[in-house]
């Protein structure tokens, strides 16, 4: 019964993620890739709109000032990956800029062979207390590392690697220090990064905590 529930949850999430994770492949615009702010963003303070106007040119893209980018990391010799956060999560003075509709972090992957930047919107948790996320370069790809919780901790490592010119999940590794303590590893053969969501980690945690 537990196994049946697990496969139902994963199948449902796979359908959801397939249609929601990959924002788009950003094509060259004015000789650089362009990533725009969410069109529906609104805030109580009109100064917030002013703070996010314009673009920053970095890491082979024109990135809207709505996002604050971390330092890019090289992997696979010539490719690069970075995290971009909504600007209001990175500075306490932007407290009035938090919208009613939340906007999550992005993963941006620049592929040197195709000279395109792919953007993934569901592969990271939103910035919130007691959640730490980072990307760790790997010779064939990278690892999305996450630590979540206060006294009850959940750790995950999502290994991503290339197959030809596509990024796939190799495996998800979970470690729980909560009510139930366990270490689990889930291997995948044909799960593209564009079809992955952190909701999978939440569902796996629910199944294992039963």
C-alpha positions as CSV (number, residue, x, y, z in Angstrom):
1,X,0.0,0.0,0.0
2,X,2.8,2.4,0.9
3,X,4.6,1.6,-2.4
4,X,1.3,2.2,-4.3
5,X,0.9,5.6,-2.6
6,X,4.5,6.5,-3.4
7,X,4.1,5.8,-7.1
8,X,0.8,7.7,-7.2
9,X,2.4,10.8,-5.6
10,X,5.4,10.7,-7.9
11,X,3.2,10.2,-11.1
12,X,1.0,13.2,-10.1
13,X,4.0,15.4,-9.4
14,X,5.7,14.3,-12.7
15,X,2.7,15.5,-14.6
16,X,2.6,18.8,-12.7
17,X,6.3,19.5,-13.0
18,X,6.4,18.6,-16.7
19,X,4.2,21.6,-17.4
20,X,5.5,24.0,-14.8
21,X,9.2,23.8,-14.1
22,X,11.0,25.0,-17.2
23,X,10.2,28.6,-17.8
24,X,11.7,28.8,-21.2
25,X,14.8,28.6,-23.2
26,X,15.9,32.2,-23.4
27,X,17.0,33.0,-27.0
28,X,19.5,35.7,-27.9
29,X,18.0,39.2,-27.7
30,X,20.2,42.2,-28.5
31,X,23.1,39.7,-28.6
32,X,22.5,38.6,-25.0
33,X,19.9,36.3,-23.3
34,X,17.2,38.3,-21.5
35,X,15.3,37.3,-18.4
36,X,12.4,39.5,-17.5
37,X,10.6,40.3,-14.2
38,X,7.3,38.5,-13.5
39,X,4.6,40.5,-15.3
40,X,2.1,40.2,-12.4
41,X,4.4,41.5,-9.7
42,X,2.8,44.2,-7.5
43,X,3.8,45.7,-4.1
44,X,2.3,48.0,-1.6
45,X,5.2,50.5,-1.9
46,X,5.6,52.1,-5.3
47,X,9.3,52.5,-4.7
48,X,9.6,48.7,-5.0
49,X,8.6,49.0,-8.7
50,X,11.4,51.6,-9.1
51,X,14.0,49.4,-7.4
52,X,13.5,46.6,-9.9
53,X,13.5,48.6,-13.1
54,X,16.2,47.8,-15.7
55,X,18.6,45.0,-16.2
56,X,22.0,43.9,-15.1
57,X,24.4,42.4,-17.6
58,X,26.2,39.4,-16.2
59,X,26.8,35.7,-16.7
60,X,25.9,35.8,-20.4
61,X,22.4,37.2,-19.7
62,X,20.5,40.4,-19.3
63,X,18.9,39.8,-15.9
64,X,16.0,41.9,-14.7
65,X,16.8,43.8,-11.5
66,X,13.8,41.9,-10.0
67,X,16.4,39.2,-9.4
68,X,19.6,39.2,-7.4
69,X,22.1,36.7,-8.8
70,X,24.6,34.7,-6.9
71,X,28.1,34.1,-8.3
72,X,28.0,31.7,-11.2
73,X,29.7,28.3,-10.9
74,X,31.4,26.5,-13.7
75,X,30.8,22.8,-14.3
76,X,31.3,20.4,-17.1
77,X,34.4,22.4,-18.2
78,X,32.6,25.2,-20.1
79,X,29.1,25.5,-18.8
80,X,27.8,27.5,-15.8
81,X,25.0,27.5,-13.3
82,X,23.7,30.1,-10.8
83,X,20.8,30.9,-8.5
84,X,18.7,34.1,-8.9
85,X,16.6,35.3,-5.9
86,X,13.7,37.8,-6.0
87,X,15.3,41.1,-4.9
88,X,13.1,41.7,-1.9
89,X,14.3,38.5,-0.2
90,X,17.9,39.7,-0.1
91,X,17.6,42.9,1.9
92,X,15.6,43.7,5.1
93,X,14.9,47.2,3.8
94,X,12.7,45.7,1.1
95,X,10.1,44.5,3.6
96,X,7.2,46.4,2.0
97,X,8.1,44.9,-1.4
98,X,6.9,41.4,-0.5
99,X,4.0,40.6,-2.8
100,X,0.8,38.6,-2.0
101,X,1.8,36.1,-4.7
102,X,5.2,34.6,-3.9
103,X,7.9,34.2,-6.6
104,X,10.5,31.5,-6.1
105,X,14.2,31.3,-6.8
106,X,15.4,30.4,-10.3
107,X,18.2,28.1,-11.4
108,X,19.9,29.5,-14.6
109,X,22.0,27.1,-16.6
110,X,24.2,28.4,-19.5
111,X,25.0,25.8,-22.0
112,X,28.2,26.7,-23.9
113,X,27.6,24.3,-26.9
114,X,24.3,25.8,-27.8
115,X,25.0,29.3,-26.3
116,X,21.5,29.3,-24.6
117,X,20.4,29.9,-21.1
118,X,17.8,27.5,-19.6
119,X,15.7,28.7,-16.6
120,X,14.1,26.4,-14.1
121,X,11.6,27.8,-11.6
122,X,10.5,24.8,-9.4
123,X,13.9,23.2,-8.6
124,X,14.5,25.3,-5.4
125,X,12.5,26.1,-2.3
126,X,11.5,29.7,-1.7
127,X,13.8,31.7,0.6
128,X,12.4,31.2,4.1
129,X,13.8,30.9,7.6
130,X,15.6,27.6,8.4
131,X,16.1,26.7,4.8
132,X,19.6,26.7,3.3
133,X,20.2,25.9,-0.4
134,X,23.3,25.8,-2.6
135,X,24.6,24.4,-5.8
136,X,27.8,22.4,-5.8
137,X,29.6,21.9,-9.1
138,X,30.3,18.3,-10.2
139,X,32.6,17.1,-13.0
140,X,29.6,16.0,-15.1
141,X,27.0,18.4,-13.8
142,X,26.0,19.8,-10.3
143,X,24.3,18.9,-7.1
144,X,21.4,20.9,-5.6
145,X,22.0,20.7,-1.8
146,X,19.3,21.6,0.7
147,X,19.0,21.7,4.5
148,X,15.6,22.4,5.9
149,X,14.2,22.7,9.4
150,X,15.3,23.8,12.9
151,X,15.5,21.1,15.5
152,X,14.0,18.6,13.1
153,X,16.3,18.5,10.1
154,X,15.8,17.3,6.5
155,X,18.8,17.1,4.1
156,X,18.6,16.4,0.4
157,X,21.1,16.2,-2.4
158,X,19.8,16.2,-6.0
159,X,22.4,15.1,-8.5
160,X,22.0,16.6,-12.0
161,X,24.1,15.6,-15.0
162,X,24.1,15.9,-18.8
163,X,22.9,13.3,-21.3
164,X,23.9,14.7,-24.6
165,X,22.6,18.3,-24.4
166,X,19.9,17.7,-21.8
167,X,20.1,17.9,-18.0
168,X,18.7,14.8,-16.2
169,X,18.3,13.9,-12.5
170,X,20.7,11.1,-11.6
171,X,19.3,10.6,-8.1
172,X,17.8,12.2,-5.0
173,X,19.4,11.5,-1.7
174,X,17.4,12.2,1.5
175,X,18.5,12.2,5.1
176,X,16.1,12.9,8.0
177,X,16.9,13.8,11.6
178,X,13.2,14.3,12.5
179,X,10.6,12.2,14.2
180,X,11.8,9.3,12.0
181,X,15.5,9.1,11.2
182,X,16.5,7.6,7.9
183,X,18.8,7.8,4.8
184,X,17.3,7.1,1.4
185,X,18.5,7.2,-2.2
186,X,16.2,7.3,-5.2
187,X,17.7,6.7,-8.7
188,X,16.2,8.0,-11.9
189,X,16.9,7.1,-15.5
190,X,14.8,9.4,-17.6
191,X,13.8,12.3,-15.4
192,X,14.7,15.6,-17.0
193,X,15.5,18.6,-14.8
194,X,12.7,20.5,-16.5
195,X,10.3,17.9,-15.1
196,X,11.6,18.0,-11.5
197,X,10.1,20.0,-8.6
198,X,11.1,20.3,-4.9
199,X,7.6,19.0,-4.3
200,X,9.0,15.6,-5.0
201,X,11.2,15.9,-1.9
202,X,8.2,16.9,0.2
203,X,6.2,13.9,-1.1
204,X,9.1,11.5,-0.4
205,X,9.4,12.9,3.1
206,X,5.6,12.3,3.7
207,X,5.9,8.7,2.5
208,X,8.9,8.0,4.6
209,X,7.5,9.6,7.7
210,X,4.4,7.3,7.7
